Amino acid sequence: MVFAILFAIALIAAIYFAVRFYLLRSAIVRADGELKDINSHITQNHVLRLPVPDRALGALMTTINATLQKVREERNSYAERERLFRSQIEAISHDLRTPLTVIIGYLKLMRPDDGDREVILRKAQSMQKLIAAFYEYSRVIAGDFTIEMRPLDLNRTLKEVFADNCVLLEAKELKVAASFPDCPVSVEADPSALERVIVNLIQNAARYAQKFFSLTLSVREGRAVAIFENDAKELKEEQLPRIFDRFYMADSSRGSGGTGLGLTIAKNLVDLMGGTLTADLKGEGEGQMLDIVLTLPVSGQ
């Protein structure tokens, strides 16, 4: 009789803990699903709830919810700082453009044989380019750069922009190579944005290449792939992930007249057009090459 009672108690306890374990496990699985959903909609004020009462899990849920709240607050704070930063850049750029244009105008009226004129004019024009880059960056990041997608021949656009900017490459006395297909390569893109991307990539190569630059276009698996390649023996592998960061310039590039915004603007514009812009290093030493790869979907594929 005693054995039967003990067995019944043990059986009841086993059933209780089994049910308890099942409910807690179900609660954890459900919480995991809710957390994944919250992560995909982090800006919304959703919180985790525990369907089964449990002190330890309840404390964990409270901690997770508090962490989520701090993440949202920091995200909102970051978004506000970015908005103010963009607004400040746009305001400063706008305020500087007009007087700088006047200064450059007066400099052009000075005597050509005045040695100081050329130095001042060169510095003023460099500042003008910097301001233009700031203004363009603020427009792209703020979403003020309107993208109007339409079918374009990437092959023709590349050739035309490449020809227009060859003088930059020739000024650096670079060995230049180019390879384009014999047929049109149709892509969906914004004409102005696409031209800006190509110009920025060529200017970047002209600024940092020392001996060599090449531009090739091909079609691979339904995507147009344009590769802008230049020698980059001093660029290090650990610098590669930051190459599209705003204002980032490798130490070897300082003093070259860059703003650190050209590649950032290019990548943002390519993203808006549904393409990709990536960077890769290949080779070693004197033969190390930097490949900036522009990829866009081919129309009709």
Contacts in CASP RR format, 6 or more apart in sequence:
PFRMAT RR
TARGET T0000
AUTHOR 0000-0000-0000
METHOD contacts of the structure
MODEL  1
MVFAILFAIALIAAIYFAVRFYLLRSAIVRADGELKDINSHITQNHVLRL
PVPDRALGALMTTINATLQKVREERNSYAERERLFRSQIEAISHDLRTPL
TVIIGYLKLMRPDDGDREVILRKAQSMQKLIAAFYEYSRVIAGDFTIEMR
PLDLNRTLKEVFADNCVLLEAKELKVAASFPDCPVSVEADPSALERVIVN
LIQNAARYAQKFFSLTLSVREGRAVAIFENDAKELKEEQLPRIFDRFYMA
DSSRGSGGTGLGLTIAKNLVDLMGGTLTADLKGEGEGQMLDIVLTLPVSG
Q
23 52 0 8 1.000
24 52 0 8 1.000
24 54 0 8 1.000
24 57 0 8 1.000
26 51 0 8 1.000
26 52 0 8 1.000
27 50 0 8 1.000
27 51 0 8 1.000
27 52 0 8 1.000
27 54 0 8 1.000
27 57 0 8 1.000
28 57 0 8 1.000
30 51 0 8 1.000
31 48 0 8 1.000
31 50 0 8 1.000
31 61 0 8 1.000
34 46 0 8 1.000
34 48 0 8 1.000
34 49 0 8 1.000
35 48 0 8 1.000
35 64 0 8 1.000
37 46 0 8 1.000
38 44 0 8 1.000
38 46 0 8 1.000
38 48 0 8 1.000
38 68 0 8 1.000
42 68 0 8 1.000
42 71 0 8 1.000
42 72 0 8 1.000
42 75 0 8 1.000
43 72 0 8 1.000
43 75 0 8 1.000
45 72 0 8 1.000
47 65 0 8 1.000
47 68 0 8 1.000
48 61 0 8 1.000
48 64 0 8 1.000
48 65 0 8 1.000
48 68 0 8 1.000
49 61 0 8 1.000
50 57 0 8 1.000
50 58 0 8 1.000
50 61 0 8 1.000
82 141 0 8 1.000
83 142 0 8 1.000
86 138 0 8 1.000
86 141 0 8 1.000
86 142 0 8 1.000
87 138 0 8 1.000
89 134 0 8 1.000
89 135 0 8 1.000
89 137 0 8 1.000
89 138 0 8 1.000
90 135 0 8 1.000
90 138 0 8 1.000
90 139 0 8 1.000
90 142 0 8 1.000
92 134 0 8 1.000
93 131 0 8 1.000
93 132 0 8 1.000
93 134 0 8 1.000
93 135 0 8 1.000
93 138 0 8 1.000
94 135 0 8 1.000
96 127 0 8 1.000
96 131 0 8 1.000
97 128 0 8 1.000
97 131 0 8 1.000
97 132 0 8 1.000
97 135 0 8 1.000
100 124 0 8 1.000
100 127 0 8 1.000
100 128 0 8 1.000
100 131 0 8 1.000
101 128 0 8 1.000
103 124 0 8 1.000
104 121 0 8 1.000
104 124 0 8 1.000
104 125 0 8 1.000
104 128 0 8 1.000
107 117 0 8 1.000
107 120 0 8 1.000
107 121 0 8 1.000
107 124 0 8 1.000
108 121 0 8 1.000
110 117 0 8 1.000
111 117 0 8 1.000
126 257 0 8 1.000
129 259 0 8 1.000
130 258 0 8 1.000
130 259 0 8 1.000
133 259 0 8 1.000
133 260 0 8 1.000
133 261 0 8 1.000
133 262 0 8 1.000
133 265 0 8 1.000
134 259 0 8 1.000
134 261 0 8 1.000
136 145 0 8 1.000
136 196 0 8 1.000
136 261 0 8 1.000
136 265 0 8 1.000
137 246 0 8 1.000
137 261 0 8 1.000
137 264 0 8 1.000
137 265 0 8 1.000
138 144 0 8 1.000
139 145 0 8 1.000
140 265 0 8 1.000
140 268 0 8 1.000
140 269 0 8 1.000
140 272 0 8 1.000
141 268 0 8 1.000
145 193 0 8 1.000
145 269 0 8 1.000
145 272 0 8 1.000
147 190 0 8 1.000
147 193 0 8 1.000
147 272 0 8 1.000
147 273 0 8 1.000
148 190 0 8 1.000
148 191 0 8 1.000
149 188 0 8 1.000
149 189 0 8 1.000
149 190 0 8 1.000
149 273 0 8 1.000
150 188 0 8 1.000
150 189 0 8 1.000
150 190 0 8 1.000
150 191 0 8 1.000
151 186 0 8 1.000
151 187 0 8 1.000
151 188 0 8 1.000
151 299 0 8 1.000
152 186 0 8 1.000
152 187 0 8 1.000
152 188 0 8 1.000
152 189 0 8 1.000
152 191 0 8 1.000
152 194 0 8 1.000
153 184 0 8 1.000
153 185 0 8 1.000
153 186 0 8 1.000
154 185 0 8 1.000
154 186 0 8 1.000
154 187 0 8 1.000
154 189 0 8 1.000
154 194 0 8 1.000
154 217 0 8 1.000
154 224 0 8 1.000
154 226 0 8 1.000
154 296 0 8 1.000
155 180 0 8 1.000
155 181 0 8 1.000
155 183 0 8 1.000
155 184 0 8 1.000
155 185 0 8 1.000
155 217 0 8 1.000
156 184 0 8 1.000
157 191 0 8 1.000
157 194 0 8 1.000
157 195 0 8 1.000
157 198 0 8 1.000
158 180 0 8 1.000
158 198 0 8 1.000
158 215 0 8 1.000
158 217 0 8 1.000
158 226 0 8 1.000
159 180 0 8 1.000
161 195 0 8 1.000
161 198 0 8 1.000
161 199 0 8 1.000
161 202 0 8 1.000
162 178 0 8 1.000
162 198 0 8 1.000
162 202 0 8 1.000
162 215 0 8 1.000
165 199 0 8 1.000
165 202 0 8 1.000
165 203 0 8 1.000
165 206 0 8 1.000
166 176 0 8 1.000
168 202 0 8 1.000
168 203 0 8 1.000
168 206 0 8 1.000
169 176 0 8 1.000
169 202 0 8 1.000
169 205 0 8 1.000
169 206 0 8 1.000
169 209 0 8 1.000
169 213 0 8 1.000
170 176 0 8 1.000
171 206 0 8 1.000
172 206 0 8 1.000
172 209 0 8 1.000
174 206 0 8 1.000
174 209 0 8 1.000
174 211 0 8 1.000
174 212 0 8 1.000
174 213 0 8 1.000
174 230 0 8 1.000
175 211 0 8 1.000
175 212 0 8 1.000
175 213 0 8 1.000
176 212 0 8 1.000
176 213 0 8 1.000
176 214 0 8 1.000
177 212 0 8 1.000
177 213 0 8 1.000
177 214 0 8 1.000
177 215 0 8 1.000
178 214 0 8 1.000
178 215 0 8 1.000
178 216 0 8 1.000
179 214 0 8 1.000
179 215 0 8 1.000
179 216 0 8 1.000
179 217 0 8 1.000
180 216 0 8 1.000
180 217 0 8 1.000
181 217 0 8 1.000
181 218 0 8 1.000
181 219 0 8 1.000
185 217 0 8 1.000
185 219 0 8 1.000
185 224 0 8 1.000
185 298 0 8 1.000
186 298 0 8 1.000
186 299 0 8 1.000
186 300 0 8 1.000
187 224 0 8 1.000
187 296 0 8 1.000
187 297 0 8 1.000
187 298 0 8 1.000
187 299 0 8 1.000
188 273 0 8 1.000
188 296 0 8 1.000
188 297 0 8 1.000
188 299 0 8 1.000
189 273 0 8 1.000
189 296 0 8 1.000
190 269 0 8 1.000
190 272 0 8 1.000
190 273 0 8 1.000
193 269 0 8 1.000
193 272 0 8 1.000
193 273 0 8 1.000
194 269 0 8 1.000
194 273 0 8 1.000
196 265 0 8 1.000
196 266 0 8 1.000
196 269 0 8 1.000
197 266 0 8 1.000
197 269 0 8 1.000
197 270 0 8 1.000
197 277 0 8 1.000
197 294 0 8 1.000
198 226 0 8 1.000
198 294 0 8 1.000
200 262 0 8 1.000
200 263 0 8 1.000
200 265 0 8 1.000
200 266 0 8 1.000
201 228 0 8 1.000
201 263 0 8 1.000
201 266 0 8 1.000
201 292 0 8 1.000
201 294 0 8 1.000
202 215 0 8 1.000
202 228 0 8 1.000
203 262 0 8 1.000
204 228 0 8 1.000
204 262 0 8 1.000
204 263 0 8 1.000
204 292 0 8 1.000
205 213 0 8 1.000
205 228 0 8 1.000
205 229 0 8 1.000
205 230 0 8 1.000
205 292 0 8 1.000
206 213 0 8 1.000
207 253 0 8 1.000
207 256 0 8 1.000
207 257 0 8 1.000
207 258 0 8 1.000
208 230 0 8 1.000
208 232 0 8 1.000
208 253 0 8 1.000
208 256 0 8 1.000
208 290 0 8 1.000
209 230 0 8 1.000
209 231 0 8 1.000
209 232 0 8 1.000
210 231 0 8 1.000
210 233 0 8 1.000
211 231 0 8 1.000
212 229 0 8 1.000
212 230 0 8 1.000
212 231 0 8 1.000
212 289 0 8 1.000
213 228 0 8 1.000
213 229 0 8 1.000
213 230 0 8 1.000
214 227 0 8 1.000
214 228 0 8 1.000
214 229 0 8 1.000
214 230 0 8 1.000
215 226 0 8 1.000
215 227 0 8 1.000
215 228 0 8 1.000
215 229 0 8 1.000
216 226 0 8 1.000
216 227 0 8 1.000
216 229 0 8 1.000
217 224 0 8 1.000
217 225 0 8 1.000
217 226 0 8 1.000
217 227 0 8 1.000
218 224 0 8 1.000
218 225 0 8 1.000
219 225 0 8 1.000
219 298 0 8 1.000
222 297 0 8 1.000
222 298 0 8 1.000
222 301 0 8 1.000
223 295 0 8 1.000
223 296 0 8 1.000
223 297 0 8 1.000
223 298 0 8 1.000
223 301 0 8 1.000
224 295 0 8 1.000
224 296 0 8 1.000
224 297 0 8 1.000
224 298 0 8 1.000
225 293 0 8 1.000
225 294 0 8 1.000
225 295 0 8 1.000
226 293 0 8 1.000
226 294 0 8 1.000
226 295 0 8 1.000
227 291 0 8 1.000
227 292 0 8 1.000
227 293 0 8 1.000
227 294 0 8 1.000
228 291 0 8 1.000
228 292 0 8 1.000
228 293 0 8 1.000
228 294 0 8 1.000
229 289 0 8 1.000
229 290 0 8 1.000
229 291 0 8 1.000
229 292 0 8 1.000
230 289 0 8 1.000
230 290 0 8 1.000
231 286 0 8 1.000
231 287 0 8 1.000
231 288 0 8 1.000
231 289 0 8 1.000
231 290 0 8 1.000
232 281 0 8 1.000
232 288 0 8 1.000
232 289 0 8 1.000
232 290 0 8 1.000
233 285 0 8 1.000
233 286 0 8 1.000
233 287 0 8 1.000
233 288 0 8 1.000
234 250 0 8 1.000
234 252 0 8 1.000
235 250 0 8 1.000
235 252 0 8 1.000
235 281 0 8 1.000
235 288 0 8 1.000
235 290 0 8 1.000
236 250 0 8 1.000
237 281 0 8 1.000
239 250 0 8 1.000
240 279 0 8 1.000
240 280 0 8 1.000
240 281 0 8 1.000
242 248 0 8 1.000
243 263 0 8 1.000
243 279 0 8 1.000
244 263 0 8 1.000
244 264 0 8 1.000
244 266 0 8 1.000
244 267 0 8 1.000
244 277 0 8 1.000
244 279 0 8 1.000
245 264 0 8 1.000
246 260 0 8 1.000
246 261 0 8 1.000
246 264 0 8 1.000
247 259 0 8 1.000
247 260 0 8 1.000
247 261 0 8 1.000
247 264 0 8 1.000
248 260 0 8 1.000
249 256 0 8 1.000
249 258 0 8 1.000
249 260 0 8 1.000
263 277 0 8 1.000
263 292 0 8 1.000
266 277 0 8 1.000
267 277 0 8 1.000
270 276 0 8 1.000
270 277 0 8 1.000
270 294 0 8 1.000
270 296 0 8 1.000
271 277 0 8 1.000
273 296 0 8 1.000
274 296 0 8 1.000
274 297 0 8 1.000
275 294 0 8 1.000
275 295 0 8 1.000
275 296 0 8 1.000
275 297 0 8 1.000
276 293 0 8 1.000
276 294 0 8 1.000
276 295 0 8 1.000
277 292 0 8 1.000
277 293 0 8 1.000
277 294 0 8 1.000
277 295 0 8 1.000
278 292 0 8 1.000
278 293 0 8 1.000
278 295 0 8 1.000
279 290 0 8 1.000
279 291 0 8 1.000
279 292 0 8 1.000
279 293 0 8 1.000
280 290 0 8 1.000
280 291 0 8 1.000
280 293 0 8 1.000
281 288 0 8 1.000
281 289 0 8 1.000
281 290 0 8 1.000
281 291 0 8 1.000
282 288 0 8 1.000
282 289 0 8 1.000
282 291 0 8 1.000
283 289 0 8 1.000
END
